[in-house]
Amino acid sequence: MLIIDAEDSVTFKQDSVGGSNPSVASSSLQQPPPTFEESVADHVLHLPQNDDLNFEQEGGAEPPAFAPYDAQFFTSRSGDIISHDAHLNDDGEALYRFLLSQASTPPTVILRCQGSHNETHTRMVHSHHNGHSRMKTEQYTESITDFDFCIDVGQYIFGEPTHWSYADSTPAYRGRMYQEVGISEEKLKARKSERKAAKAWDTERTRRGFPPWIGSDYAWREDQSYATQANGVLRSSWTLRQWADDYCASRKYLKEFNYNKIAYGWNFEAIRVATISTINSTHYRGDLSVQFETSQNVVSVRSHNRLSRALSNRWIKFLLFLTFIYPFIWLFKRFHSRGGGRWDVCGGAYALKRVEQTAKQFASDVHAESPFRDVFETVDATAQGSSLANPPGRRTKVVGMREGEWFRQWEGTIRRAVQNRLQDRQPLTMPDDHPAHQTLALDGY
């Protein structure tokens, strides 16, 4: 039997190649590499074409394709969106995407006109006392509705919503059951004077149709053709996504995140006064009410526990009032550290009319949105044309229907609705003197 040591044989080969014949070794190192065709023909590198090679990735099969999360929600009687979805209470990204998807639906804005008067009538009343029948006269007063109709104003909203947030100095609900100023660890309880001033300005801003990001420090100057808003529409130091993360990080038992939808651009108070004047021109002297009403304007995300769901049911909440249980729930929600929390600091703004800036030289400034200007000062100026000259090298244009144009279309309809004692629950969407589609089809009309 012959036994060969493997290490000795390898050493011998290396010595024979490198020591005994160095010219052969150098010539083998200088040989060119094989061609592509020779490499493909090699039986070691050649792979059969008919064999299907499946290389499975580490960790198993490939992940499924991304799909947006479909959160559960319901609609209240007023049209508000309410959700108790558990995922929206834990994932800030899911909450943020949910708010963006719900913001695509604008709020409903109507102008409601109601007229009524009181009438006093006399009736005979029979009564029995000690076996005797008596008859006496009695007067009573009842309210008679003369007209009750509304006009759909929300149909004139155009464009995409603008996401806004309150400034850090504005009193707002930022995670507790009372209004605060500041963010994060710097939040302080708002003083009574601050809350009162903010509430008064919010009422005035709504009446005049200003955007919600315009603060009480807004000042109009007659020599200024457009207002400059340096901080933009997101006045808060936090973004909408950061507020969503702050809500999801809270462990409070009865927490709530509200996204408010606000329509702006028209001087609603001026329209209301003009409507009252038009109704009075019909010699109507009854009790008159002309108001703007907004619905479907809140997206509310609440805790997913049973108590929070029960409080969202108005019938269960009514029973809790009758049984005197709700006051104890309110005390827990108001004063306990893990009780209630409210986030009411951001929302979406929907334009009925908007003033945009256009530049003559710089294309990047074209269609750049500027903050809304004071309607009281610009109605007369904008009525002369759709664009306004501004210093130096800038021009602004009005986008959307102006309130004067809208009122000119509906003035006759409002007057005739009052005279005809119209009562209709469905909002009017078209003036009654607007030609029908069948009429427009006539040749020569």
URSULKA-V546127 format. One line per field, one symbol per residue. ss: DSSP state (A for helix, B for strand, O for the rest). burial: b if it has 9 or more other C-alpha atoms within 8 Angstrom, else e. A space follows every 50 residues. Layout:
ss->???
burial->???
This chain:
ss->OOOOOAAAAAAAAAAAAAAAOAAAAAAAAOOOOOOAAAAAAOOOOOOOOO OOOOOOOOOOOOOOOOOOOOOOOBBOOOOOBBBOOOAAAOOAAAAAAAAA AAOOOOOBBBBBBBBBBBBBBBBBBBBBBOOBBBBBBBBBBBBBBBBBBB BBOAAAOBBBBBBBBOOOOOOBBBOOOOBBBOOAAAOBBOOAAAAAAAAA AAAAAAAAOOOOOOOOOOOOOOOOOOOOOOOOOBOOOOOAAAAAAAAAAO OOOBBBBBBBBBBBOOOAAAAAAAAAAAAAOOOOOOBBBBBBBBBOOBBB BBOOOAAAAAAOOAAAAAAAAAOOOAAAAAAAAAAOOOOBBBBBBBBBBB BOBBBBBBBOOOAAAOOBBOOOOOAAAAAAAAOOOOBBBBOOOBBBBBBB OOAAAAAAAAAAAAAAAAAOOOBOOOOBOOOOOOOOAAAAOOOOO
burial->eeeeeeeebeeeebbbbbeebbeebeeeeeeeeeeeeebeeeeeebeeee eeeeeeeeeeeeeeeeeeeebebebeeebbbbbbbeebbebbbbbbebbe eebeebbbbbbbbbbbbeeeeeeeeeeeeeeeeeeeeeeeeeeebbbbbb bbbbeebeeebebbbbbbebbbbbbbbebbbbbeeebeebeeebbeebee beeebbbbbbbbbeeeeeeeeeeeeebeeeeebbbbeeebbbbbbbbbee ebbbbbbbbbbbbbbbbbeebbeebbebbbebeeeeebebebebbbbbbb bbbbeeebbbbeeeebbeebbeeebbeeeebbbbebeebbbbbbbbbbbb bbbbbbbbbeeeeebbebebbbbbbeebbebbeeebbbebeeebbbbbbb bbbeebbebbbbbbbebbeebbeeeebbeebeeeeeeeebeeeee
